[in-house]
Amino acid sequence: MDPILVDVAAALAARSATSLYDTVKAWFTRGGRQADVLEAAEGAAPDSPEVAALAEELARAEADDPEFADALRAEWEAARDDPAAGGGVSNRITGTVTGNVLQMKDNNGTISFGS
């Protein structure tokens, strides 16, 4: 089994990457594959039989449909590169900034700029 597909299946089970989940669900539904294996894995532990079954189904889907394989790998790379995909924080500032900038995930207090 491709270890990447096991990681993808675990991420799908945790729904830690919404775009990845939506892509797989759409392809499974459109391709006549049972989405049951995807739904059965939802919330399951990464080392569970449900996640293993999902990884196997992903491998079959990739073998049957190179277009799906490309889409899955592209979504996985995008999800891995986006720290916010897993509930993390992704702060980016582009362009010229004049003035104050505050980047954060959560705030539980008062924020004040100036004196």
URTAFEN-V318223 format. One record per run of one state. SS is the DSSP state (A for helix, B for strand, O for the rest). FROM is the first residue (numbers start at 0). LEN is the number of residues. If there is no record, write none. Layout:
SS;FROM;LEN / SS;FROM;LEN
This chain:
O;0;2 / A;2;12 / O;14;3 / A;17;13 / O;30;5 / A;35;6 / O;41;7 / A;48;16 / O;64;1 / A;65;16 / O;81;1 / A;82;4 / O;86;29
